[in-house]
């Protein structure tokens, strides 16, 4: 019985996500979003003009957006953009908005 209890902390430690295991959402943007939205978020990615990639660096547009609504668009898709609900959790979608997308527009005044 002592062996089972000794193994419990190890199982908990192995199953808990660490900072190193946290998903790199900047890398997700580079892999999935850059093709339309571009490196700088201007919508000038290789497929951006053809598919109508939104200019995420437009500070005025971004200032009017709610993070929760943007996260829903990321998860469910919008227009030509596919949904990424199978690749991202709701929390990851919100972090993508806050940590990756908002900084793209931060340099422009609304």
N, C-alpha and C positions, 0 to 999 in steps of 0.2 A: 504494500500500500504506500510506503514511503517513496517508491520509485515514481508512481503516478503523480504525486504532488510535486516532486522535484522537477518533473518534465513540464508541468503546467506553466511556470514562468517562461520557459523556453518557447513553448508553443505560442504564448501571447506575444512575446517579443518578435517571433518570426512572422506572425500574421499582422502586426501593426505596421502601417506604412511609415517609413522614415522620410526625412527631408530629402535624402538621396533618391528615394523611390518616387517622389512627387513628379508628376508629369511636367516635362518642359513644354509649356504652351507656346513659347516663342518658336520652338522647333515645329510644333504642330502647325503654326501659322505658315512657316516656311514650306512645309510639306503639302498643306491642303489649301491655303488661302492665297498665297502669293501669286499663283498662276492667274488669278483674276484681279485681285486687289493690289498687286505689285509690292515690291520691297518696302516702299514708303507709304503704302496704303492709299495711294492716289487713284487706284483703279486702272493703272496702266500696266498691268501684268500682261503676259503673252496672250491670254484669252480675254482680258478685261474689256477692250473696246468691242469685240465681237459679242460678248455675252452681257455687256452692260455692268461691269464690275463697279460697285459703289465706291465713291471717293471717301474713304474712311478718315482721311487726313483733313477733311473739310471741318474746321472747328465750329463753324456756325451750325452745320447740320448735326454734328455730334453733340453739341450742347443741348439740343432739343430732344435727344434720345434718352430713354430710360435704360439703365443697364439690364434690368429684368427682361424688357422687350427685345433688346438686342440678343440676349442669351437665348430666348425662345426662337428667334430667327435663325440663330446658329444651329440650334438643336433640330428644328423642324424644316429649315430651308425657307427660301423666299425667292420668287422669280426663277431665274436660271440656277440659283445657288442650291445645291443639294443640302439636305439636313445631315447633321453630324451627330445625331442622337445616339447612334450605335458606337461612335468612337469617343464621345465625351459625356461625362456626367453633367448634371445641371450646375454643380459647383465649379467644375472645370470650365464650362461655358461662361459663367459669370467672371471667373478669374481671367479668362482669355479677354473678355471685354475690358476689365479693370486694369490688368497688368500689361496687355499687349496692344489692344486697339485704342484705348483712351490716350496713351502716350503719343500715338501717331498724330492725333489732332491737337495735342496740348500746346504745340508751338504756335498755333494760329489762334488769334483772339476771336471769340464768338461775336 
